[in-house]
Amino acid sequence: MKQRKIPMRKCIATNEQYPKSEMFRVVRSEDNTVLIDGTGKARGRGAYISKTKRAINLAKKKNLLERHLEVKVPEEIYDQLLNLLGDVIE
């Protein structure tokens, strides 16, 4: 049986590649609202962040999401990402 290809994505904070399922996707929708895409299929411009506190804090410190999505990102998005992270070890 043929093995399926695992889609890889690059983290905007660390520039490391990870499988798509191991990353958070943050999306700017058509009406310029920013949301976290749990399904990976939401319409709009997306940016991927690896599921580590280091990557999320780096993206927040350097305003990387704002640069990639080209819109002001509210603080609540970073808080939601950290909450979703939960007890995941870096």
N, C-alpha and C positions, 0 to 999 in steps of 0.2 A: 504494500500500500504506500502511496506517495505521501511524503510529509508536507504539511501545509507551511507556507511561508509566514513567519511571524513579523508583522509590521513593526518597524523601529521608528522612533521619533527622537528628536534632539531637544534636550532641556535648554530653555532660554537662559537659565542662570549658570549652569555648570558646563554647558556645551558638550555633555556626554550623551551618548545614545543609549536608550533603554527600550524595551518592548512597550508598545503603546498602552497595554493594559496596566503597566506599572507607573503610569504618569497621570497627573491631573491635567485636564484640558480646560482652559479659561477662554470664553468666547465673547466677542463683541457682536451683538446682534445688529440687525438692520436699523433698529431705532436707537443705536448707540448705547444700549444698556449692557453692562458687563455681568456675566453669570458663569457659574461653574457648571460645566457640562459633564454630568455623570454617565451619560450614554455614549458620548463620543460621536454623536450624530447630529448635534444641533447646528442649525444654519448660522453662518457668520464667520468672521475672521477668528481663528483660534491660535492659541499659544500653549505650549506644553511645559509643565514644571514637574520635575521629579518629586517623588513623595518622600522628601527629607526636610527637616526643619532648616538645615543649612541652606538649601536651595530656595526655600520660601522666604527666609529672612534676607538672603542676598538679592532676590528679585524685588523685595520691598525697599531695601536700602538704596538700590541703584535705579529704582523706578523702571525696571525692565518690562513689566506688563504694560505700563503706559506707553513705552516706546514701541512695543510690538503691536499693540492693539490700536494705537493712535487715538486714544481717548483717556480721560481722567478715570482712574480706577479707585473706587472707594476703599477705605480701610477695612470695611466689613468683609471684603473678598479675601484679604489676607487672613483675617480672623477665622473665616469659614474654612479656608484651606488648612490652617493649623488644627482646627477642631476635627476636620475629616481625617487628618493624619493620625490623631489619637495616640495610640501606644506603639506606633511603628518605630523601629530602631533605625538610626541613621546608618 
